[in-house]
C-alpha cells in the first residue's frame, strides 16, 4: 500500500490543535479602503474550522 501524502496546499492554510484545526480569516488581502476599521480589526487573528469540515481535513492532512 502506498504512503499517505499530505495535501501541501491545506498544510499551509490549516494548523492542527488539541481541539481541531485553526485557520486564518479571509477578506483581509485587498480592497481594504472601503472596509471599516472595526471590520478589519475583527478579521485579525485565527478562528477554528467548523466541526463538519474537520473530517475532510483529516483526509487532507493525515500526517499532522
N, C-alpha and C positions, 0 to 999 in steps of 0.2 A: 504494500500500500504506500502511495507517495506521501511525502511530508505535507503538513498543512501550512499554507503560506498566509502571512498576514497581509491584508489589503493596505498598501502603503499610504494611499490617499486618506483612508479612515484613521490610520495611526497618527497622521499629522493633525487631525482635527479633533480627536477624542482622547481623553485620558481615563484610565480605569481607576476608580476609587473603591473604598470599602463598601459604599452604598450603591454603587452603579458606575455610570460614566458621566463625566462632566464635559461641557462643550463651551466654546466661545459664542458670544452673541453675534448675530448678523446685523446688517443695516448700518454698519459703522465705518465703511470704507470710503465712500464718496458721496457727493451731493449733501454735504453737511450744512451748507449755509441756510437751507430752508427748514432744517430741524431745530427745534428749540433746545436751549441749554439743558433743560430738565430731561428731555428725551434722550439726548446724547449721554448725559450723566447716568441715566438708568440703563444704558446699553453697555456700560463698562463691566468688566469682570466676566465671570462664567456662570453658567446655570447647569442644572442636571438634565440629562436626557430622560425623556418620558419612559416609564416602565414598559410601555407597549413596544417601544423601539429597542429596548435593551437586548432582547433575544436576537434581533437582526445584527446588532453589533457584536454579540458573542461569536457569530459565524464569521464576521469580517475580521475580528481580532482574536484568533484562537490562542495566540501565544502571549497575551498580556496578562 
